[in-house]
Each structure stands twice: as structure tokens, then as C-alpha cells.
Amino acid sequence: MFRAGIVGCGNIARIHAQALKNAGCAAIQAFADAKEEKAKEYCSLYGTEHTRAYHSLEEMLKEEELDTVHICTPHYLHVPMARKALEKGVHVFMEKPPAISKEEFFLLEQAKEKSGKEVGICFQNRYNDAVEKIRETLNSGKLGNVKGARAFVTWNRGAEYYTGSSWRGAWGTEGGGILINQAIHTLDLLVYLLGKPESAEGSFHNHHLKHIIEVEDTMEAYIKFPKGCACFYATGAYADDAPVLLDILCESGAVRMEGERLKIIKSGGSSQSYDFEKKSGIPGKKYWGNSHQACIQDFYDSILEGRIFRNRLESVKDTFLLAMDLYSQAKQNK
Ligand SMILES: NC(=O)c1ccc[n+]([C@@H]2O[C@H](COP(=O)([O-])OP(=O)(O)OC[C@H]3O[C@@H](n4cnc5c(N)ncnc54)[C@H](O)[C@@H]3O)[C@@H](O)[C@H]2O)c1
């Protein structure tokens, strides 16, 4: 049984705690939060009488013998916290994004290398049924080579989403806006499905939250992959959280994913539709998807079985460097 600790007891930590309880492979030994009452609340909600609450990661690492730490804190704390856990010889499973700058990402790589421990990143959408089906279809060659793709993330993130948070909306603490926080999942799917990008151009805007946030609410990009180009658009200025749309056009057909719905279309006109609706009983917001559980379970199983984890740090590097390149392109375009 792994001995797990969770740092940052906010929205997403609930999903990690529930996933660990369901998985049964790890006992949650401790929760830590800068607001200690939150750590105590999570102990009573998700722990046992042995689960302890701490007011900092440092204190938790000092007092507990842990095998894994889940990092569920604001973006600017991900790398400093991951490095501290790795220095203590503890595996790290961290929320996205893996870092907020390239320099930070390289520091994390070094710390992981030195520790010999695993670093897993929560790009849980790679485990979505629709995404697994797309990957299988593309790899089967039935649709021929990829010609191009387009992806749209049109969500609603209003002023209160930012004003109610101490860290969202600022470059120093969030590291960006819609791209690094919400649409990075979809950017990651493009890279996961189409491979290493060759080049990219992007621009960003703040359309609806001027004077409220300093980061972008909208990002568009044109990304060249070896087999075709992708047109990418993400905004938090839409009126609703619409299902993410992803189209991949191939020589002999196409795939269209809209949220959890998938259509595979063959050139002759025949098509097959799938509906992988959010399974009941899985907590969390609909747009977080179904797959935290599968991703977290696979992290633990891969360590136990000594195999490579799908979402290991190296596997998200292309996505992360692409996001950073888009930000520097966008800043230049300004
Ligand atoms: N994978 C997903 O689909 C998904 C969904 C939501 C959030 N997230 C990610 O999860 C992370 C947290 O997001 P959230 O919405 O839960 O944020 P949140 O603001 O609700 O929670 C963050 C928690 O961290 C605590 N914290 C802040 N500084 C701390 C410190 N120095 N030490 C200990 N605790 C500290 C806060 O008190 C708070 O309880 C972010 O990286 C976010 O991008 C991922």
C-alpha cells in the first residue's frame, strides 16, 4: 500500500482524494494546506482517524514517511513543491501545468533525474474513452494519413472566477490564462494524437476581462505537425462551457470529437458514432471529464509494475514547450 500525501486542499484535491479512496492502492496519510482548517476538513472528509493535517508541504514531508505526494496547489507552486518532494525521495503526481516557464520545467527535469523517482502529470483527458478510440483509429491506418486538424475550446470564465481567487489571472501565479489553465488539455490532445509539433504561431487577446485580469482570455494558434497543420482557438469569453470540439481530417475520412461524443466518418459517407457520456458517480465538473480516476490509478499501477507511465514528465514536454512558444509568439505579436 502506498503512503500518499496531498498538498493543496481546494477544488481538484477532492477528485484526487476520492480517486485514491476508490483505487485502494494508496492510503492517504496526510493533507496539507496553507489554510490548515482546509487540511483538517479534508482529513475528516476523505481520511481515517490516522490521517493528519499540516499547514505546509515542508511540515508534512518532515513529519511523515510518504511514498507519493499529489500536488494540487496553484500553478506557481507546482515546481518548487515537486522539487522538495523529489529531494525527499518521494514520487510526485502533479496537476497541470507541469510548470509556468521553460526554465522551471528544466529544473523539474533535473530534480526528477537526480531523485530517480517518478513524476506524473494530470493530463487526464488522454484517458478519455473518445481519445483512446481516436488514437486506435488513427494508428490502425483505416483513415489513411492525417491531413490536418482543428480544435476549439469555447468556455465561460467570468470576472468572479478570477476575482474570487488569490492566484488566477496573473502572470506570476497562474503563468497565463485560458491556454495554460483550461485549453492546455486540448493542446495536449493535439500533440498526443498528432506528434511533436514542428513550429507554431499564436496570438492572444483579452476581450471580455480587460482591467480584471492581466493574462489572456483568448488564444489562437496555427501549429505545424509533421503530417498537417492544426488550427487552434481557445476562449473563456463564450457564454457557456461548450463541449470541446476536435476534428482530425485524414486522407480517407475524418474523426470529430465533441465533448465525450465521437463520430468516425469514412470517405464513402459511412460513419460510426459513439457517446461516452460522463459516467454517473464520478465527482467533479463535467468539463473535467471522466478520467482523473483512470489516470491516477495508472500512475500507481505503472510504479508497481515497473512500466513507463503514459503521462510521465517527458511525455508532456512537447505540449508544455509548445504552450510556452505560443506565449512568446503571442507576446511578440502584441
Ligand atoms: N486536471 C484538471 O482537470 C483540473 C481541474 C481543476 C484544477 N486543476 C489544477 O489543480 C490545481 C489547483 O486548482 P484548484 O482549482 O483546486 O485551486 P484552488 O484555489 O481551489 O485550491 C488550491 C489550494 O491550494 C492551497 N494553497 C495555496 N498555497 C499553498 C501553499 N503554499 N501550501 C499549501 N497549500 C497552499 C490553497 O489554500 C487552496 O486550498 C491547479 O494547478 C489547477 O490548474 C486541474
The ligand as a MOL file (V3000), in Angstrom:
LIG
                    3D

  0  0  0     0  0            999 V3000
M  V30 BEGIN CTAB
M  V30 COUNTS 44 48 0 0 0
M  V30 BEGIN ATOM
M  V30 1 N -6.8850 18.4390 -14.3560 0
M  V30 2 C -7.9680 19.1880 -14.2740 0
M  V30 3 O -8.9630 18.9910 -14.9860 0
M  V30 4 C -8.0000 20.3040 -13.2860 0
M  V30 5 C -9.2050 20.8920 -12.9050 0
M  V30 6 C -9.1740 21.9150 -11.9430 0
M  V30 7 C -7.9590 22.3630 -11.4210 0
M  V30 8 N -6.7900 21.7960 -11.8590 0 CHG=1
M  V30 9 C -5.4870 22.2550 -11.3550 0
M  V30 10 O -5.4150 21.9930 -9.9530 0
M  V30 11 C -4.6080 22.9810 -9.3170 0
M  V30 12 C -5.4060 23.6050 -8.1840 0
M  V30 13 O -6.5940 24.1600 -8.7080 0
M  V30 14 P -7.8820 24.3560 -7.7690 0
M  V30 15 O -8.9730 24.7960 -8.6760 0
M  V30 16 O -8.0610 23.1850 -6.9190 0 CHG=-1
M  V30 17 O -7.3680 25.6100 -6.9130 0
M  V30 18 P -7.8910 26.1220 -5.5010 0
M  V30 19 O -7.5260 27.5450 -5.4240 0
M  V30 20 O -9.3170 25.7000 -5.3130 0
M  V30 21 O -7.0360 25.2590 -4.4530 0
M  V30 22 C -5.6790 25.4910 -4.2110 0
M  V30 23 C -5.4070 25.1560 -2.7520 0
M  V30 24 O -4.0050 25.3080 -2.5160 0
M  V30 25 C -3.8440 25.9100 -1.2410 0
M  V30 26 N -2.5310 26.5450 -1.1650 0
M  V30 27 C -2.1350 27.7330 -1.6910 0
M  V30 28 N -0.8540 27.9700 -1.3800 0
M  V30 29 C -0.4150 26.9430 -0.6350 0
M  V30 30 C 0.8200 26.6200 -0.0100 0
M  V30 31 N 1.8890 27.4270 -0.1090 0
M  V30 32 N 0.8980 25.4600 0.6790 0
M  V30 33 C -0.1680 24.6380 0.7920 0
M  V30 34 N -1.3620 24.8980 0.2340 0
M  V30 35 C -1.4840 26.0210 -0.4810 0
M  V30 36 C -4.9980 26.8860 -1.1270 0
M  V30 37 O -5.2660 27.2710 0.1980 0
M  V30 38 C -6.1230 26.0850 -1.7730 0
M  V30 39 O -6.8320 25.3460 -0.8010 0
M  V30 40 C -4.2220 23.9630 -10.4140 0
M  V30 41 O -2.9670 23.6010 -10.9000 0
M  V30 42 C -5.2610 23.7570 -11.4870 0
M  V30 43 O -4.8010 24.0780 -12.7920 0
M  V30 44 C -6.8010 20.7730 -12.7560 0
M  V30 END ATOM
M  V30 BEGIN BOND
M  V30 1 1 1 2
M  V30 2 2 2 3
M  V30 3 1 2 4
M  V30 4 1 4 5
M  V30 5 2 4 44
M  V30 6 2 5 6
M  V30 7 1 6 7
M  V30 8 2 7 8
M  V30 9 1 8 9
M  V30 10 1 8 44
M  V30 11 1 9 10
M  V30 12 1 9 42
M  V30 13 1 10 11
M  V30 14 1 11 12
M  V30 15 1 11 40
M  V30 16 1 12 13
M  V30 17 1 13 14
M  V30 18 2 14 15
M  V30 19 1 14 16
M  V30 20 1 14 17
M  V30 21 1 17 18
M  V30 22 2 18 19
M  V30 23 1 18 20
M  V30 24 1 18 21
M  V30 25 1 21 22
M  V30 26 1 22 23
M  V30 27 1 23 24
M  V30 28 1 23 38
M  V30 29 1 24 25
M  V30 30 1 25 26
M  V30 31 1 25 36
M  V30 32 1 26 27
M  V30 33 1 26 35
M  V30 34 2 27 28
M  V30 35 1 28 29
M  V30 36 1 29 30
M  V30 37 2 29 35
M  V30 38 1 30 31
M  V30 39 2 30 32
M  V30 40 1 32 33
M  V30 41 2 33 34
M  V30 42 1 34 35
M  V30 43 1 36 37
M  V30 44 1 36 38
M  V30 45 1 38 39
M  V30 46 1 40 41
M  V30 47 1 40 42
M  V30 48 1 42 43
M  V30 END BOND
M  V30 END CTAB
M  END
